[in-house]
Amino acid sequence: MTIASLGRARRSRAGDRRRDALFTIAAGVLALIVVAAASAAVVPFAGDPDAIVSPRLSPPSAQWPLGTDALGRSMLARVLEGAGTTLLLSIIAVAATAVLGTLLGMAAGYGGGWLREAVMRLGDILYSFPSIVLAVLVAAVVGPGQTAAISGIVLITVPLMTRMITAAATSVAERDFVTTAKISGVPTPVILARHILSNIGGTIAVQGTYALSVGILVEGGMSFLGYGVQPPQSSLGSLIQQGGVYMVHAPWLLFTPAAVLVSAILSINLIGDTLRDRLEPRETRSLG
């Protein structure tokens, strides 16, 4: 082994250790947010998010760790409720996206021809709309609320996930073992489930994490604009919108939900990067 090869191997191991450390930190931060939000929904240890408990705009203190909002409600309880709402809606929407994108992608990748072209062109049409404009159009049709948020996330995240799964399914469908299965008379549903789906699981997982980060961002944007979650229920986006009004006099109302939103999105993206490196080793890596 040459000195250059040893150097590249050493840098590769160092890079792997950094990625593993970032993955551990990101997973820990995301787990903390999820567990805190879920625990507060089951056991309201932070208090009732709708109860007036203190004078309005009280700063953070030992009694109220995140202060109170413009109505005197505990910001800790409001942020935990908002995080739970944002995560729940985003997870539901991305689960629907994963199912729809996987079905369309496998059908397009395996069927090819006009079916693949139809699926890809439909995705191009949806992808051509700016995300927030498409979300607002959805809210205008179905009305503001949770249904609009979920529908908007699905329509925004489906095109890219379908495109990536279609590419992966097309690659698998061209392999010899799939051709052999076709010649042997194996039914198409069996080929799709046993050979196609089992070999694109990594792509689905990676795209699912990226779709989740986009979903959280879209839900936050819609609620910020008033088209998502409606009062009195809170989400991170609506809390940021409400806190922006008092940014000078009560900055904790803005910075706390914004920090949770950014932390969740950043953690999910870091987890997705690590999954891509581990589950899709064919990705080209720098040797510099």
N, C-alpha and C positions, 0 to 999 in steps of 0.2 A: 504494500500500500504506500503510495507516495505521500509526501508531506502535505501537498495540496488536498489530497483526499482526506487525510487525517484532520486538517483544518476545517474542511467542509463538514465532516462528521461531527466534530466538536461543536461547531456553530449550530448544526441541526439539533443536537441534543440540548444545547442551551436554549434554542428557540422552543423546543418541545416543553422544557421545564417552565419557561415563561408562560406558554399557552396553558399549561396545566394549572399554574398558579392563578392566572386570570380566570380560568374556568371555575376553579374552586371559590374564588372571591365572588364571582358573578352568581354562581349557584347559591352561595350563602346569602347574598343580598336579596335575590329573588325569593328564596325560601322564607326569609324573614318577613318580607312584605306580604307574601301569601298567607303564612301562618298567622301573622298579626291580624290581617283583615278577616280571615276565616274565623279566628278565635273571637274577635270582637262581635261578629255576626251571631255566634252561638251563645257566648257569655259576654254580655256588655260590660266588660271590666273598665272601659273608658267612659262609660256613662251613656245616656240616651243622646244620640246626635241631634235630636230635635228639641231637647229640653233646654230652657233658659236657666243657666246655673250661676251666672256671675254678671257683673256690670259689663256692658258692651265694650269691645276692643281692649279687654284686659291683656297686658303683655304676658309672655310666658313666665310661669312661676312654679314653685314646688307643687302647688295645688292643681294648677292647670299648665302642664308641661309645654303645650303649644299655644297657650293663650286662649282667648275667646274671639268669636267673630262679631260682626256688626249687630247681631241680635243677642249677644251674650251666651251663645252656645259653645260648648267645648270643641275647640279645633281638633284635638286629638281624636275625639269620637267622630267628628265630621270627616277627617282625613282617612281614618280607617274605613268608614262606610264608603267614601268615595273611591278608595283603592279597591275595595271589594267589588263595587259595582262595575268599575272600569275593567277589572280583570275578568269578572264573570261574563260580561257581555262580549268581551274580546275573545275569550276562550270558546264560548258558544258559537260565535260567528266563524272563527277559524276552524273549528271542528266541522262546521257545515262546508266551509271552503275546501278543506282537505278531502272530504267525501266527494264533493262535486268535481273538484279538480282532478282527483285520482280517477274517477269514472270516465270523465271526458278525455283525460290524457291517455289512459290505457286504450280506450276505444280508438282515439285518433292515431296513436302510435302503432297499434297492432293492425288496425284496418287500413291505414294509409289512404292514398288516393284522394278522392273528393271529400271523404269524411274528415281527413286530417286538414285539408284546406278550409273546409267549412268551420271547423272548430277554431283554427288559427285566425281566420278572418274575423270571426265573432269576437275573439279575444282582442284583436287589434282595434275593433270598434270601441270596446269598453276601455281599453288602455289609452285610447286617444283623448279621453275626457280627463281634464285635471281632477285630481282626487277629490278636492273639497267641493268642486262644482258638481261632480257626480253625487256626492253625499247630500248636498243641498237639494238636488233634483229628487233624490229618493225621499227626503223628508217632505218635500212639497207634495209628493204623490200620496204617501202613506200617513203623513202628519208627524210632527215632532214627537219624540219619545224613544223608548228602548227598541221598538220594532224598526224604526228608521235607522238607529245606530247599527243594529245587527245587519240589516239589509245593505246599508252603505258599506260596511266593512267587507261583506261577502262580495259585492260587486266590484270593489276596488282590488281585493286580493286574489280573486279567482283567475283573472287573465294571466298574471305572471306565473302562478303556481301551475296552471294548466299547461302553459308553454314549456316550463321546465320538465314537468312530468311527461309531456308528449315527447320531448327530445330524448329523455331517458328510456321511455317505453319503446320508441323507434329503434334505439340502439340495441336493446335487448331482443326485440322482435327479429332482428337481422342475424342473430347468432345461430349457430348450427343446431343447438339442442332444441330451439323453438321450431326450426325447419323440420327437424326429425320428428318432433311431436305432431306437426301438421301432417306429414306424410304418413305417420302411423295411425292417423284417424282419431287422435285425441280431441275430444270436444273443445270448442273455443272457450267456454267458461272455465274449464279445467286449466287450459293453457294460460289464460289471463290470471287466474288465482295462483297456480302453482309455479309458473315460470316467470311471468311478467311482474306481478305484484311483489313476489318474494325478492326480486332483484332490483327493485326501485325503492325499497323501503328507506334506504339512506337519503335519497333525494326528497322523498316525502317528509322525512323528519327535519331535514335542513330547511326546506322551503316553509315548513310549518312554523318553525321558530321565527323566521323572517316575517312571515305573514302575521304572527302574533304581535311582533313589535309594531308593524304597520297598523294593525287593528287597534292597539292601544292609542297610537297617535291619532288615528282617524276618529275614534270615539271621543278622545279628549278635544279634538278640534270641533267636532259637531256639538258637543255639550258647551264648549266655550262660546260658540256662536248662537246657542239657544235652540239648536235643532235636535239635540240628543236627549239625555236624561233630564226630566223636568222636576222642578221643585215640588214638594220639599225634599225629595230624594237627591242625594248629591253624588257627583262623580268628580274625578280629579280635574277634568276640564271645566266644569261649572264652578268648582272652588277657585281655580285660577282666575276665571273671569270675575268672580265676586271679589277676590282679593286684590285684583288690579285697581279697583276703585280706591282702595285705601293703602296703596303701595307706599306713600310717603309717611303716613301717620301710623300704619300698622303693617309693616312689611312682612311679618310672619304669616299673614293671611295669604300672601302670594307665594312666598319662597318655599313654604313647607309642602303644599301639594305639588308645586313645580319640581321640587327636589325628588319627591317620590315618583313622579311620572318619568323624569329623566333617568332615575336609577333603574326603574323597571325596564325601560326601553334599552338602555345601555347593557344591562345584565343579560337580557334575552339575545341581543345582537352578539355579545361575546360568547354566549353559549352556542349560538348558531354557527359562529366562526369555528369553534372547536369541533362541533359535530361535523362540519364540512371537511375539516382536515382529517378526521378519523374515519368518516364513513364514505368519503369520496377521494380515495388516495390517488385517483387518476389526475386530480388537479395538478397543473404545472406549478412547481415550486422553484423559487429562486435559489441558485447555488452560489450567489455572490456573498 
